[in-house]
Amino acid sequence: MNKLLLTSALTLVLSQTLFSKEEVVAPEQSRFESLSKLTKVIGTVEKYYVDDVKLQEIVDKSLKGLMQELDAHSSYLDKKASKEMSVQTQGEFGGLGITVGMRDGALTVISPIDDTPAFKAGIKPLDIILKIDETSTINMTLDETVNLMRGKPKTDIVLTIVRKGEPKPLEIKMTREIIKIQSVFSKTIENENILYLRVASFDANVTEDLEKIIKANADKKGFILDLRNNPGGLLSQAIGVVDLFVDKGIIVSQKGRTAEDEEKFEASSSNTRTKLPLVVLVNEGSASASEIVSGSLQDHKRAIIIGQKTFGKGSVQAVLPIDNERTENIKLTIAKYYLPSGRTIQAVGVTPDVVTNAGKVTQLEDNGFKIKEADLKKHLEGELEKVADVKKEDKIVEDENKKVITSEDILGDNQLNTSIAILKSLIIMNKWFLK
């Protein structure tokens, strides 16, 4: 009997040990099987594909496809792309002043930057870029399209775009320039004791410049911060701008794959420069750092957000080398931004407290331009056929150099008009609560 019990116990221990080993080994076997599958596919393509494709090319295509399938912002950078992304060794390069991203598989304008070729030519947020010169953007990566749009200064480029409300694609010709951005400027508003602050992008000096303007206008009763068509920029500057208006609490947090990757950025009262009423203007061209600023101020109930829902770009990318010489790299999404309330920006954006349409007319112009994601590629391929008989669009550029916003200017900007009315109400309420 004792021998039987001993045998049973030994069998149980051995069974547990075997199962334990199997549980440890199983993931490794699964991993091996997955890698084996990839190797077999690559080998099969190399051996049987109709054209003679070299192994290196097959691997490169596999990597590009993998990165594109992860998300719109991750990509594989081969030697050529990595070189173009690094510090320019052959002098300055020209650009258009346009920020783009992938949305539903289409190359989409996030926003043109103030006073650049794209802005002057009338490029608008959410324009879909169908062709760059004679090259279709369908199935191209984001980095490939950006490299095509760059070039020597004073050289011409034609973008073919699909725009909501337009029956046919538009061909817009521009000349590349060295992009110089006036990131921050201010204007007074006629007959009002409030200040208009424009931040076009978040470069290295935005917080400092904005702080100087606020200090120089201590007599003002409130501020309008315009982040429309601001594609973003440096995270540090977005944090710094919020800190000028918020004296405590989390501004934004960055969360990666594990809890150890989380990083929180908090406001400090020593950096706060004003507690005056504030409204913030945003639209579909406001992205990344702009969304952090507007969303954080909204969560802190420090500002009223006015305009249209923002773009929804709230992820963090890092360039990681895949060889020792760093000649080939991957650009990989490693984290996402989260606002103080815990909500994400990525693919969601910031919804304004007061939704207001742009222009003089408050009704939306839809004209039936609604495309399901599944039909988008087919639609764009069809649009290519319409390009031949397209007329160039006339452009109107507003004067950005004026220091005073007139009553006529306000009537032409429905969102600004709404923001002035709401800010004046906040100023009255602020006086009332301070009594």
TALINQUI-V547572 format. One record per residue. N is the residue number from 1. PSI is psi in radians with two decimals (NA if undefined). D_LAST is the distance of its C-alpha to the last C-alpha in whole Angstrom. Layout:
BEGIN
n=N psi=PSI d_last=D_LAST
n=N psi=PSI d_last=D_LAST
END
This chain:
BEGIN
n=1 psi=-0.79 d_last=93
n=2 psi=-0.66 d_last=91
n=3 psi=-0.68 d_last=92
n=4 psi=-0.75 d_last=90
n=5 psi=-0.72 d_last=87
n=6 psi=-0.72 d_last=87
n=7 psi=-0.74 d_last=88
n=8 psi=-0.75 d_last=85
n=9 psi=-0.74 d_last=83
n=10 psi=-0.72 d_last=84
n=11 psi=-0.73 d_last=83
n=12 psi=-0.77 d_last=80
n=13 psi=-0.80 d_last=79
n=14 psi=-0.69 d_last=81
n=15 psi=-0.76 d_last=79
n=16 psi=-0.68 d_last=75
n=17 psi=-0.76 d_last=76
n=18 psi=-0.80 d_last=77
n=19 psi=-0.67 d_last=74
n=20 psi=-0.76 d_last=72
n=21 psi=-0.71 d_last=74
n=22 psi=-0.67 d_last=74
n=23 psi=-0.60 d_last=70
n=24 psi=-0.70 d_last=69
n=25 psi=-0.54 d_last=72
n=26 psi=-0.86 d_last=71
n=27 psi=-0.64 d_last=68
n=28 psi=-0.69 d_last=70
n=29 psi=-0.73 d_last=72
n=30 psi=-0.74 d_last=70
n=31 psi=-0.77 d_last=69
n=32 psi=-0.74 d_last=72
n=33 psi=-0.68 d_last=73
n=34 psi=-0.77 d_last=70
n=35 psi=-0.61 d_last=71
n=36 psi=-0.68 d_last=75
n=37 psi=-0.77 d_last=74
n=38 psi=-0.77 d_last=72
n=39 psi=-0.72 d_last=75
n=40 psi=-0.74 d_last=77
n=41 psi=-0.79 d_last=75
n=42 psi=-0.75 d_last=75
n=43 psi=-0.70 d_last=79
n=44 psi=-0.76 d_last=80
n=45 psi=-0.77 d_last=78
n=46 psi=-0.62 d_last=80
n=47 psi=-0.68 d_last=83
n=48 psi=-0.20 d_last=83
n=49 psi=2.52 d_last=80
n=50 psi=-0.62 d_last=82
n=51 psi=2.71 d_last=81
n=52 psi=1.75 d_last=82
n=53 psi=2.21 d_last=78
n=54 psi=2.67 d_last=78
n=55 psi=-0.75 d_last=77
n=56 psi=-0.69 d_last=74
n=57 psi=-0.68 d_last=73
n=58 psi=-0.77 d_last=73
n=59 psi=-0.76 d_last=71
n=60 psi=-0.76 d_last=68
n=61 psi=-0.65 d_last=68
n=62 psi=-0.75 d_last=67
n=63 psi=-0.72 d_last=65
n=64 psi=-0.77 d_last=63
n=65 psi=-0.72 d_last=63
n=66 psi=-0.86 d_last=62
n=67 psi=-0.64 d_last=59
n=68 psi=-0.58 d_last=58
n=69 psi=-0.37 d_last=58
n=70 psi=-0.99 d_last=56
n=71 psi=3.04 d_last=53
n=72 psi=-0.23 d_last=52
n=73 psi=-0.20 d_last=51
n=74 psi=2.53 d_last=54
n=75 psi=2.76 d_last=57
n=76 psi=2.29 d_last=60
n=77 psi=1.82 d_last=61
n=78 psi=-3.02 d_last=65
n=79 psi=-0.73 d_last=66
n=80 psi=-0.83 d_last=65
n=81 psi=-0.66 d_last=62
n=82 psi=-0.67 d_last=61
n=83 psi=-0.74 d_last=62
n=84 psi=-0.50 d_last=60
n=85 psi=-0.44 d_last=57
n=86 psi=3.13 d_last=58
n=87 psi=2.29 d_last=57
n=88 psi=2.18 d_last=59
n=89 psi=-0.13 d_last=62
n=90 psi=0.64 d_last=63
n=91 psi=-2.98 d_last=61
n=92 psi=2.68 d_last=58
n=93 psi=2.65 d_last=57
n=94 psi=2.71 d_last=56
n=95 psi=-3.06 d_last=53
n=96 psi=-0.23 d_last=52
n=97 psi=0.76 d_last=48
n=98 psi=2.35 d_last=48
n=99 psi=2.24 d_last=47
n=100 psi=2.83 d_last=49
n=101 psi=2.96 d_last=49
n=102 psi=2.22 d_last=51
n=103 psi=2.09 d_last=50
n=104 psi=0.61 d_last=52
n=105 psi=0.03 d_last=55
n=106 psi=2.50 d_last=54
n=107 psi=1.96 d_last=53
n=108 psi=2.40 d_last=50
n=109 psi=2.17 d_last=48
n=110 psi=-0.92 d_last=44
n=111 psi=2.65 d_last=43
n=112 psi=2.61 d_last=44
n=113 psi=2.44 d_last=43
n=114 psi=2.40 d_last=42
n=115 psi=0.64 d_last=44
n=116 psi=2.96 d_last=47
n=117 psi=-0.70 d_last=50
n=118 psi=-0.70 d_last=49
n=119 psi=-0.80 d_last=46
n=120 psi=-0.54 d_last=48
n=121 psi=-0.18 d_last=50
n=122 psi=0.31 d_last=48
n=123 psi=2.43 d_last=48
n=124 psi=2.69 d_last=45
n=125 psi=2.49 d_last=44
n=126 psi=0.07 d_last=46
n=127 psi=2.41 d_last=49
n=128 psi=2.15 d_last=52
n=129 psi=1.94 d_last=55
n=130 psi=-0.72 d_last=58
n=131 psi=2.58 d_last=60
n=132 psi=1.92 d_last=60
n=133 psi=-2.09 d_last=63
n=134 psi=0.15 d_last=66
n=135 psi=2.17 d_last=64
n=136 psi=2.46 d_last=63
n=137 psi=-0.08 d_last=60
n=138 psi=2.25 d_last=61
n=139 psi=0.11 d_last=62
n=140 psi=2.66 d_last=61
n=141 psi=2.86 d_last=58
n=142 psi=-0.76 d_last=55
n=143 psi=-0.64 d_last=56
n=144 psi=-0.71 d_last=59
n=145 psi=-0.68 d_last=57
n=146 psi=-0.74 d_last=55
n=147 psi=-0.59 d_last=58
n=148 psi=-0.63 d_last=60
n=149 psi=-0.40 d_last=57
n=150 psi=2.78 d_last=57
n=151 psi=-3.00 d_last=60
n=152 psi=2.48 d_last=61
n=153 psi=2.58 d_last=59
n=154 psi=0.23 d_last=60
n=155 psi=2.57 d_last=61
n=156 psi=2.72 d_last=61
n=157 psi=2.54 d_last=60
n=158 psi=2.17 d_last=60
n=159 psi=2.29 d_last=57
n=160 psi=2.09 d_last=58
n=161 psi=2.66 d_last=55
n=162 psi=2.20 d_last=54
n=163 psi=2.41 d_last=51
n=164 psi=2.23 d_last=50
n=165 psi=-0.20 d_last=51
n=166 psi=2.29 d_last=54
n=167 psi=-0.44 d_last=57
n=168 psi=2.78 d_last=59
n=169 psi=2.68 d_last=58
n=170 psi=2.38 d_last=57
n=171 psi=2.12 d_last=58
n=172 psi=2.07 d_last=56
n=173 psi=2.37 d_last=58
n=174 psi=2.86 d_last=56
n=175 psi=2.20 d_last=57
n=176 psi=2.49 d_last=56
n=177 psi=2.81 d_last=54
n=178 psi=2.11 d_last=53
n=179 psi=2.07 d_last=49
n=180 psi=2.09 d_last=47
n=181 psi=2.26 d_last=43
n=182 psi=1.69 d_last=40
n=183 psi=-0.56 d_last=38
n=184 psi=2.30 d_last=34
n=185 psi=2.88 d_last=33
n=186 psi=2.75 d_last=30
n=187 psi=2.56 d_last=30
n=188 psi=2.80 d_last=27
n=189 psi=2.23 d_last=27
n=190 psi=2.24 d_last=28
n=191 psi=0.29 d_last=25
n=192 psi=2.50 d_last=22
n=193 psi=0.85 d_last=20
n=194 psi=2.76 d_last=21
n=195 psi=2.35 d_last=24
n=196 psi=2.15 d_last=27
n=197 psi=2.14 d_last=28
n=198 psi=2.18 d_last=32
n=199 psi=1.94 d_last=33
n=200 psi=-0.52 d_last=37
n=201 psi=2.81 d_last=38
n=202 psi=1.40 d_last=37
n=203 psi=-2.99 d_last=40
n=204 psi=-0.29 d_last=40
n=205 psi=0.18 d_last=37
n=206 psi=-0.86 d_last=35
n=207 psi=-0.79 d_last=32
n=208 psi=-0.80 d_last=33
n=209 psi=-0.72 d_last=33
n=210 psi=-0.67 d_last=29
n=211 psi=-0.73 d_last=28
n=212 psi=-0.75 d_last=29
n=213 psi=-0.76 d_last=28
n=214 psi=-0.78 d_last=24
n=215 psi=-0.64 d_last=25
n=216 psi=-0.18 d_last=26
n=217 psi=0.84 d_last=23
n=218 psi=-0.29 d_last=20
n=219 psi=-0.15 d_last=19
n=220 psi=2.70 d_last=19
n=221 psi=-0.23 d_last=16
n=222 psi=2.96 d_last=18
n=223 psi=2.53 d_last=21
n=224 psi=2.06 d_last=24
n=225 psi=1.98 d_last=27
n=226 psi=1.93 d_last=30
n=227 psi=0.30 d_last=32
n=228 psi=2.44 d_last=35
n=229 psi=0.44 d_last=38
n=230 psi=1.96 d_last=38
n=231 psi=-0.11 d_last=40
n=232 psi=-2.59 d_last=39
n=233 psi=-2.36 d_last=40
n=234 psi=2.31 d_last=40
n=235 psi=-0.69 d_last=38
n=236 psi=-0.61 d_last=37
n=237 psi=-0.61 d_last=35
n=238 psi=-0.76 d_last=33
n=239 psi=-0.76 d_last=32
n=240 psi=-0.68 d_last=31
n=241 psi=-0.79 d_last=29
n=242 psi=-0.69 d_last=27
n=243 psi=-0.41 d_last=27
n=244 psi=-0.43 d_last=25
n=245 psi=-0.32 d_last=22
n=246 psi=2.33 d_last=22
n=247 psi=-0.15 d_last=22
n=248 psi=2.87 d_last=24
n=249 psi=2.98 d_last=27
n=250 psi=2.35 d_last=30
n=251 psi=-0.85 d_last=30
n=252 psi=2.66 d_last=33
n=253 psi=2.65 d_last=37
n=254 psi=2.05 d_last=40
n=255 psi=2.26 d_last=43
n=256 psi=-2.56 d_last=46
n=257 psi=-0.59 d_last=49
n=258 psi=2.93 d_last=49
n=259 psi=-0.52 d_last=46
n=260 psi=-0.37 d_last=47
n=261 psi=-0.12 d_last=46
n=262 psi=2.39 d_last=43
n=263 psi=2.29 d_last=40
n=264 psi=2.46 d_last=36
n=265 psi=2.17 d_last=34
n=266 psi=2.69 d_last=31
n=267 psi=2.72 d_last=28
n=268 psi=2.34 d_last=27
n=269 psi=-0.45 d_last=24
n=270 psi=-0.35 d_last=26
n=271 psi=-0.17 d_last=27
n=272 psi=2.32 d_last=23
n=273 psi=-0.29 d_last=22
n=274 psi=2.58 d_last=19
n=275 psi=0.29 d_last=16
n=276 psi=2.73 d_last=15
n=277 psi=2.52 d_last=16
n=278 psi=2.37 d_last=20
n=279 psi=2.63 d_last=22
n=280 psi=2.28 d_last=26
n=281 psi=2.27 d_last=29
n=282 psi=2.86 d_last=32
n=283 psi=-2.98 d_last=35
n=284 psi=-0.21 d_last=39
n=285 psi=0.01 d_last=40
n=286 psi=2.13 d_last=37
n=287 psi=2.79 d_last=39
n=288 psi=-1.94 d_last=39
n=289 psi=-0.61 d_last=36
n=290 psi=-0.66 d_last=34
n=291 psi=-0.58 d_last=34
n=292 psi=-0.79 d_last=33
n=293 psi=-0.92 d_last=30
n=294 psi=-0.75 d_last=29
n=295 psi=-0.68 d_last=30
n=296 psi=-0.77 d_last=28
n=297 psi=-0.60 d_last=25
n=298 psi=-0.80 d_last=25
n=299 psi=-0.61 d_last=26
n=300 psi=-0.03 d_last=23
n=301 psi=0.62 d_last=21
n=302 psi=-0.36 d_last=20
n=303 psi=2.72 d_last=21
n=304 psi=2.20 d_last=22
n=305 psi=2.27 d_last=26
n=306 psi=2.48 d_last=28
n=307 psi=-2.28 d_last=31
n=308 psi=2.79 d_last=34
n=309 psi=2.41 d_last=36
n=310 psi=3.07 d_last=37
n=311 psi=-0.75 d_last=40
n=312 psi=0.81 d_last=40
n=313 psi=1.66 d_last=42
n=314 psi=0.66 d_last=41
n=315 psi=2.78 d_last=44
n=316 psi=2.25 d_last=45
n=317 psi=2.55 d_last=49
n=318 psi=2.54 d_last=51
n=319 psi=2.04 d_last=54
n=320 psi=2.24 d_last=57
n=321 psi=2.57 d_last=60
n=322 psi=0.11 d_last=63
n=323 psi=2.84 d_last=66
n=324 psi=-0.52 d_last=67
n=325 psi=-0.09 d_last=67
n=326 psi=0.50 d_last=63
n=327 psi=-0.33 d_last=65
n=328 psi=2.44 d_last=64
n=329 psi=2.91 d_last=61
n=330 psi=2.45 d_last=58
n=331 psi=1.99 d_last=55
n=332 psi=2.38 d_last=53
n=333 psi=2.11 d_last=50
n=334 psi=-0.21 d_last=49
n=335 psi=2.95 d_last=46
n=336 psi=2.65 d_last=43
n=337 psi=2.49 d_last=39
n=338 psi=2.41 d_last=37
n=339 psi=2.95 d_last=33
n=340 psi=-0.58 d_last=31
n=341 psi=-0.16 d_last=31
n=342 psi=-0.09 d_last=35
n=343 psi=2.67 d_last=35
n=344 psi=2.78 d_last=38
n=345 psi=-0.59 d_last=38
n=346 psi=2.12 d_last=42
n=347 psi=0.06 d_last=43
n=348 psi=-0.76 d_last=40
n=349 psi=-3.03 d_last=37
n=350 psi=2.18 d_last=34
n=351 psi=2.17 d_last=33
n=352 psi=2.72 d_last=30
n=353 psi=-0.63 d_last=27
n=354 psi=1.93 d_last=27
n=355 psi=2.11 d_last=31
n=356 psi=2.36 d_last=32
n=357 psi=2.70 d_last=35
n=358 psi=2.90 d_last=36
n=359 psi=-3.01 d_last=38
n=360 psi=-0.53 d_last=38
n=361 psi=2.39 d_last=39
n=362 psi=-0.14 d_last=37
n=363 psi=2.57 d_last=40
n=364 psi=2.47 d_last=42
n=365 psi=1.83 d_last=45
n=366 psi=-0.81 d_last=47
n=367 psi=0.46 d_last=51
n=368 psi=0.18 d_last=52
n=369 psi=1.25 d_last=52
n=370 psi=2.05 d_last=52
n=371 psi=2.23 d_last=54
n=372 psi=2.63 d_last=54
n=373 psi=-0.70 d_last=55
n=374 psi=-0.46 d_last=58
n=375 psi=-0.05 d_last=59
n=376 psi=-0.82 d_last=57
n=377 psi=-0.77 d_last=60
n=378 psi=-0.70 d_last=63
n=379 psi=-0.78 d_last=60
n=380 psi=-0.67 d_last=60
n=381 psi=-0.65 d_last=64
n=382 psi=-0.61 d_last=64
n=383 psi=-0.48 d_last=62
n=384 psi=-0.55 d_last=64
n=385 psi=-0.28 d_last=67
n=386 psi=-0.06 d_last=65
n=387 psi=-0.59 d_last=64
n=388 psi=-0.67 d_last=67
n=389 psi=0.61 d_last=66
n=390 psi=2.42 d_last=62
n=391 psi=2.55 d_last=61
n=392 psi=2.51 d_last=58
n=393 psi=2.39 d_last=55
n=394 psi=2.52 d_last=53
n=395 psi=2.49 d_last=50
n=396 psi=2.17 d_last=47
n=397 psi=2.22 d_last=45
n=398 psi=2.66 d_last=42
n=399 psi=1.95 d_last=41
n=400 psi=-0.06 d_last=39
n=401 psi=-0.17 d_last=39
n=402 psi=2.51 d_last=37
n=403 psi=-0.21 d_last=34
n=404 psi=2.30 d_last=32
n=405 psi=2.05 d_last=31
n=406 psi=2.96 d_last=32
n=407 psi=-0.61 d_last=32
n=408 psi=-0.71 d_last=35
n=409 psi=-0.74 d_last=34
n=410 psi=-0.71 d_last=32
n=411 psi=-0.42 d_last=34
n=412 psi=-0.03 d_last=36
n=413 psi=1.63 d_last=34
n=414 psi=-0.68 d_last=33
n=415 psi=-0.74 d_last=31
n=416 psi=-0.72 d_last=29
n=417 psi=-0.76 d_last=28
n=418 psi=-0.71 d_last=27
n=419 psi=-0.64 d_last=25
n=420 psi=-0.77 d_last=23
n=421 psi=-0.76 d_last=22
n=422 psi=-0.70 d_last=20
n=423 psi=-0.72 d_last=19
n=424 psi=-0.65 d_last=17
n=425 psi=-0.70 d_last=16
n=426 psi=-0.67 d_last=14
n=427 psi=-0.73 d_last=13
n=428 psi=-0.78 d_last=11
n=429 psi=-0.67 d_last=10
n=430 psi=-0.73 d_last=9
n=431 psi=-0.71 d_last=7
n=432 psi=-0.73 d_last=6
n=433 psi=-0.44 d_last=5
n=434 psi=-0.21 d_last=4
n=435 psi=NA d_last=0
END
